[in-house]
Amino acid sequence: MSRVSALRPLHAEWTKLRTLPSSWWLLAATVVLTLTVGAAAVSSVASVADGVCASAAGCHEDTVKLSLTGVWLGQATVLVLGALSMGAEYGTGTIRTTLTAVPRRVPLLASKAAVLAAMTAGAGAVAVVGSLGLGRLILPGAVFTRESGYPLPSLTDAPTLRAAFGSVLGLTLIALLGLGLAALLRDSAAAITTGLGLLYVVPLLADLLADPAWKDRLERWAPMPAGLAVQSTRDLSRLPIGPWPGLAVLAAYALGVLVVATAAFRARDV
């Protein structure tokens, strides 16, 4: 296959996704929700800490993870974006037109994934860097100071850089999870419902479990709590799963679903 023909599906998918108003609304919502929730979390903890914590050691706060709290909600919008990038074509019936124009299904799905990943990573980077910037503005006070062991979030700090990069990568993986679910289920609503349940309901079940062993297992192997472990920069030994292994768990979910969806997409008529 020539380079021009290889780039054709990529260009087509880029044109489709960028010309959909819902794509930009969802990307904007990802940035706004991530920034807003992160700023609210930092503000609430900073105000309480100044009046309650006698010392920095008594607060036990991971200020980098706190600044990135909004990623927890931003995951929902990128999941919806991923699901709509594929499911909308099944809903409108334009998937047949797409397959007529690009009959090779693996390059087609790969092009969708590449464009989706690039757009999500761009919005995610803005949201994450902005959240850390807001943290730097809000956190300084009587407790959260460099002298008390709480340097301001900075991308020049290796753990903070890892948390930031991992958060952007996590958002991108969740968008790909949404794409994979939509390709597998051929329905946007079903993909969104399944994805949101996987992300948010499973952690809630972990909180309801009385058995600490099972709670620990769910926190290690459920996609969202495992993936968000990459944001931690303090007391890593206390985590149910390490930052990079946790992100690997999320990647296994996203890429595993995408591989199964690709096989199903190749095997059926539409």
C-alpha atoms as one frame of an Amber mdcrd trajectory, in Angstrom:
protein
   0.000   0.000   0.000   1.434   3.398  -1.029   2.100   6.174   1.445  -0.705
   8.292  -0.065  -3.271   5.505   0.237  -2.072   4.773   3.781  -2.608   8.414
   4.795  -6.024   8.669   3.132  -8.026   7.014   5.955  -6.084   9.065   8.517
  -6.993  12.300   6.731 -10.606  11.195   6.366 -10.940  10.385  10.072  -9.283
  13.662  11.049 -11.752  15.547   8.837 -14.734  13.709  10.302 -13.761  14.120
  13.947 -12.695  17.765  13.753 -15.827  18.825  11.850 -18.168  17.350  14.455
 -19.221  20.094  16.903 -19.645  17.493  19.640 -15.926  16.663  19.447 -14.876
  20.193  20.353 -17.584  20.519  23.000 -16.426  17.329  24.673 -12.753  18.320
  24.491 -13.596  21.730  25.940 -15.673  20.067  28.665 -12.714  17.842  29.504
 -10.481  20.872  30.030 -13.060  22.912  31.946 -14.190  20.084  34.230 -10.630
  19.003  34.979  -9.568  22.551  35.839 -12.695  23.373  37.834 -12.788  20.227
  39.942  -9.039  20.355  40.544  -9.155  23.997  41.643 -12.135  23.315  43.924
 -10.377  20.350  45.548  -7.177  22.310  46.136  -9.066  25.329  47.489 -11.126
  23.269  49.921  -8.165  21.337  51.289  -5.925  24.414  51.503  -8.537  26.378
  53.435  -9.225  23.535  55.854  -5.535  22.691  56.304  -4.596  26.236  57.281
  -7.018  26.063  60.176  -6.766  22.412  61.171  -3.306  20.958  60.461  -0.788
  21.798  63.151   2.033  20.821  60.825   2.679  19.713  57.266   3.349  16.183
  58.473  -0.093  16.111  60.040  -1.836  16.824  56.727  -0.422  13.888  54.738
  -1.543  15.537  51.492  -0.200  14.699  48.062  -0.537  18.174  46.594   0.260
  17.063  43.032  -2.430  14.392  43.068  -4.769  16.869  44.731  -4.192  19.384
  41.919  -5.038  16.670  39.390  -8.295  15.619  41.085 -10.293  16.883  38.103
  -8.875  14.133  35.880 -11.218  11.803  37.775 -14.172  13.559  36.091 -12.446
  14.439  32.836 -12.217  10.717  32.118 -15.990  10.598  31.585 -15.993  13.152
  28.768 -13.108  11.563  26.878 -14.810   8.171  27.188 -17.930   9.685  25.592
 -15.785  11.258  22.863 -14.188   7.900  22.096 -17.531   6.121  22.000 -19.115
   8.724  19.710 -16.147   8.715  17.325 -17.214   5.201  16.283 -20.734   4.702
  17.615 -22.154   7.760  15.851 -21.427   6.133  12.483 -23.409   3.059  13.480
 -26.245   5.249  14.770 -26.562   7.193  11.518 -25.753   4.292   9.205 -22.786
   6.127   7.665 -20.506   3.247   8.666 -21.459   1.559   5.369 -20.317   4.613
   3.420 -17.096   4.683   5.423 -16.405   1.019   4.686 -17.114   1.565   0.999
 -14.560   4.374   0.901 -12.029   2.526   3.094 -12.683  -1.239   2.839  -9.518
  -2.192   4.743 -10.874  -2.342   8.274  -7.707  -2.500  10.348  -6.224   0.695
   8.820  -9.640   2.335   9.246  -9.863   1.550  12.960  -6.193   2.385  13.459
  -6.760   5.786  11.832  -9.723   6.477  14.095  -7.628   5.533  17.115  -4.676
   7.706  16.037  -6.783  10.815  15.435  -8.752  10.300  18.642  -5.554   9.779
  20.648  -3.936  12.932  19.250  -6.939  15.153  19.972  -7.455  13.707  23.449
  -3.777  14.015  24.342  -3.783  17.671  23.250  -6.805  18.556  25.378  -5.496
  16.418  28.236  -2.150  18.222  28.224  -3.892  21.607  28.457  -6.088  20.363
  31.314  -3.263  18.746  33.281  -0.749  21.586  32.918  -3.488  24.083  33.731
  -4.494  22.127  36.840  -0.909  22.091  38.115  -0.659  25.814  37.391  -3.805
  26.500  39.430  -2.347  24.363  42.213   0.731  26.569  42.288  -1.488  29.632
  42.660  -3.868  28.281  45.301  -1.754  26.030  47.522   0.763  28.405  49.158
  -0.275  29.116  52.743   0.637  28.466  56.320   0.916  24.697  55.767   1.703
  23.945  52.126   5.112  25.614  51.799   8.495  24.426  50.529   9.919  24.760
  54.045   7.286  22.405  55.451   7.984  19.748  52.810   5.401  20.820  50.220
   7.181  22.380  47.217   4.819  23.840  44.633   3.876  21.474  41.764   6.474
  21.828  39.012   7.132  19.866  35.839  10.860  20.101  36.576  10.257  17.689
  39.459  10.457  14.050  38.253   7.481  12.672  40.261   5.306  15.621  39.192
   6.321  15.168  35.550   5.472  11.470  35.801   2.078  12.297  37.331   1.355
  14.848  34.597   2.483  12.658  31.690   0.696   9.638  33.162  -2.535  11.613
  33.575  -2.482  12.694  29.914  -1.713   9.143  28.831  -4.498   7.830  31.073
  -7.056  10.170  29.496  -5.913   9.045  26.046  -6.236   5.376  26.983  -9.768
   5.916  28.279 -10.759   7.604  25.009  -9.421   4.519  23.192 -11.410   2.325
  25.589 -14.548   4.192  24.527 -13.653   3.705  20.863 -13.060  -0.011  21.381
 -16.340  -0.499  23.242 -18.280   1.320  20.511 -16.637  -0.740  17.767 -17.412
  -3.907  19.688 -20.994  -3.093  20.723 -21.920  -1.004  17.637 -23.929   1.394
  19.790 -22.870   4.652  21.436 -25.249   4.424  24.384 -24.249   0.845  25.199
 -20.543   1.708  24.925 -20.887   4.780  27.158 -22.940   2.909  29.759 -20.500
  -0.002  29.838 -17.482   2.283  29.984 -18.846   4.504  32.746 -19.840   1.447
  34.743 -16.368   0.009  34.384 -14.747   3.279  35.413 -17.000   4.484  38.214
 -19.236   1.677  39.486 -16.452  -0.833  40.154 -14.542   1.569  42.477 -17.791
   2.278  44.331 -18.206  -1.447  44.892 -14.696  -1.525  46.331 -15.684   1.116
  48.883 -18.706  -0.944  49.914 -16.796  -4.168  50.454 -16.173  -5.131  54.071
 -13.342  -7.506  53.167 -10.067  -5.498  52.954  -8.452  -8.160  50.765 -11.129
  -7.876  48.058 -11.119  -4.105  48.315  -7.372  -4.135  47.742  -7.768  -6.428
  44.724 -10.357  -4.157  43.103  -8.201  -1.085  43.689  -5.301  -2.874  41.994
  -7.170  -4.330  39.035 -10.078  -1.960  38.340  -9.101   0.395  35.494  -9.748
   3.771  37.096  -8.151   3.412  40.556  -5.227   1.522  39.041  -4.727   4.129
  36.310  -4.957   7.072  38.717  -2.150   5.612  40.832   0.234   7.278  38.373
  -0.720  10.639  39.902   0.700   9.778  43.324   3.973  11.425  44.315   4.114
  10.699  48.078   3.958   7.544  50.219   4.138   5.264  47.171   4.772   2.229
  49.377   1.237   2.559  50.744  -0.423   2.332  47.329  -2.288  -0.880  46.393
  -0.405  -0.761  43.079   2.570   1.300  41.880   2.186   4.277  39.502   3.484
   2.648  36.299   2.033  -0.840  36.969  -1.320   0.858  37.645  -1.182   2.693
  34.333  -0.247  -0.604  32.665  -3.467  -2.125  34.046  -5.497   0.673  32.433
  -3.576   0.211  29.182  -4.344  -3.526  29.250  -8.083  -2.780  29.510  -8.052
  -0.175  26.723  -5.810  -2.021  24.296  -7.358  -5.403  25.120 -10.853  -4.130
  24.273  -9.489  -2.477  21.135  -7.851  -5.721  19.958 -11.059  -7.722  20.532
 -13.090  -4.990  18.797 -10.720  -5.052  15.824 -11.119  -8.819  15.478 -14.921
  -8.515  15.675 -14.911  -5.589  13.229 -12.964  -7.656  10.688 -15.171 -10.734
  11.100 -18.627  -9.238  10.602 -20.292  -7.585   7.610 -20.595  -4.137   9.232
